[in-house]
Amino acid sequence: MDDKLVEVLRPDKGDKVMPVHQIKYHGKPVKANAWYGYGVFANAPAGTSARLTRLNGCSGNRIITPDAPEDRPDSESGECGIFHPATGSKVHFKANGDIEVSGAKLTIKAASDELLAVLADLCDAIGAITVDDTDGSAGGVWALKQFADVEAIKARLEAMTA
């Protein structure tokens, strides 16, 4: 089973159980299934590098694992995360236990209006939110400095799940 690097020529249409991309293989455009792993989804755009594996050595059993190593965010030993190569949005699990979320907009979808109301109250209760630009990024990192009445919000959340 030989692995080689290939280039995605055309992304999947986004309607398949197993995504099918067009890749360049031996100079020709051919189809290959993309493997993203359990719980992970993506649709690699044209120009993305991918690792090609031929199952059982058969050129008809092409599986690609798209990646964008040239766009990967910096990380320390023991850190991991997920990121969007084109936009730079990411969820970064830091070695010290912190979780950094960055992107143009963060949307939280909830199953009930009551949960959204509790989340809104939590945001109001947070109190002082400051921008700390220690990492030198445009816009900085939001650092939560204090929480107000977290116990009351916690009680409301527990009552919702009882």
MOPE-V583071 format. One line per field, one symbol per residue. ss: DSSP state (h for helix, s for strand, l for the rest). psi: psi as a letter, one per 30 degrees, with the letter a starting at -180 (. if undefined). burial: # if it has 16 or more other C-alpha atoms within 10 Angstrom, else .. Layout:
BEGIN
ss->???
psi->???
burial->???
END
This chain:
BEGIN
ss->llsssssssslllllllllssssssllsssssssllllllllllllllsssssshhhllllsssssslhhhllllllllssssllllllsssslllllssssllllllllllhhhhhhhhhhhhhlllssssllllllllsssslllllhhhhhhhhhhhhl
psi->jkklklkkekllfgglejkklkljjhgkklkkkkjflkgklljklkfkkkkkkjkggkffikkkjkliffgklkllkgllakljeeffkljjjlfgflkkkklekkkkklfleeeeeeeeeeeefebjklkjhffglkfakkkkflkcieeeeeeeeeeef.
burial->.....#######......#######.....######......###..###.###.......#####......#.........#.#...##.###......##...............##..#..................#...........#.........
END
